[in-house]
Amino acid sequence: MAMNLYQQGSLTDSQLSRLCASIFELDHDLRSRETQLQEAKNETYPADQFAPGPTMNYAPPTSSSTQARPMPTTPAMVNHSRAQSSL
């Protein structure tokens, strides 16, 4: 009954009038949130949108890829080996 009097503008109690105003404001906010929620529910998302990426291959390398490779030589290494051979 107080809500009807408030809507009609004939509610004389100021505290009750503020409470009615708050209730109408909350009701409006609730309806807006329900609309937003329904819109979000209606949106479509790809099923794999949040799927994890492919797993990395953690297997050790095969024996053919671990064959000994010659170490690259740098001028310092060549000079060092020449100095040792002259000893």
Summary of the structure (lengths in Angstrom):
residues: 87
radius of gyration: 39.7
end to end distance: 113.0
largest distance: 115.3
contacts: 119
relative contact order: 0.06
helix: 59%
strand: 0%
